[in-house]
Amino acid sequence: MSAAVSVARPAGGAGPRRSRSGRGQRPAWMGEPSKLGIGARGLVLGVGCLAVVVPFWAVLMTSMASPEEISSAGGFVLWTREPTLDAYRAVLSGGIVTRALMVSAGITALGTALSLVATIALAYALSRPGSLLHKPILLMTVFTLLFNPGIIPMYLTVKQLGLLDNYLALILPVLVNAFNVIVMRAFFLEIPSELVESAFMDGAGEVRILLRIVLPLSKAVVTVIGLFYAVAYWNAFFSAMLYLQSPEKWPLQLVLRTYVVNNTPIGSDQLSSNLENLPPQISVQMAILVISILPILLIYPFIQKHFAKGLMVGAVKG
């Protein structure tokens, strides 16, 4: 039963408005907010928004600022009168940043696809009662949530498999996440069993039921879990530092760490730029930072609507 209940509006007109859609109703335990409370909440939210937006805005403006504006500001620029894309042309001209961007995109696409296939298959098998080794596999999956093998055993395993300095070392050790399997299994259990049983009676097999019935009804959770995997692969930094030894194989996050976090100067030989004069170092660094953030910012608004349905339903039943 929902926690939200109807609150009768007093005869004097004070109190929350009632609507047919249910919007505007307050839970019984929540009192009428005062003007001071509303103002305090607005102030806190405003400060929080500024704390998030202002640094990103400064990074974006600095990446497009001219050398004269950066020199006069002494570092970060909050507003540029002469925006230029020279820093982006320099880092995307075919040098180490462009190569790292392609590596990160490839690892993210391939890793997300493989992880989704493995997670869907395992979650569906665990959601089917009576499947082979159902309980032992489920216990082993939950066990990995509580006990992590650690860095050294994982590194030795990857080394024994001959995957050092190989892109597969960034994918195979994290191919299946136990938390994602549990959430997706809980979502699959929400699907009425009558649908599956009727499909069985019509002669459909497990694979056809998964592809034609279960997955079309599970777009929300598949989208959310896919985003989780994509963000994890895109931001993979520690595993790349541990397993990749050749700089030409670095993903974008290692480039970001080397040339932005460690403030290592990046020259024309790393950028392969045709520009006569390279932009200031800080503009190049901020351009790399923006490029590393931009893909996630562009993807997230399109799948944000699936979060409540895709994650919360699975979490409650799990």
Helices and strands as residue ranges (DSSP letters): H 35-64, H 67-73, H 86-91, H 96-127, H 134-146, H 151-160, G 167-170, G 172-174, H 178-190, H 193-201, H 206-209, I 210-214, H 215-217, H 219-234, H 238-243, G 247-249, H 252-256, I 257-261, H 268-271, H 281-303, G 304-306, H 307-307, I 308-312, H 313-317
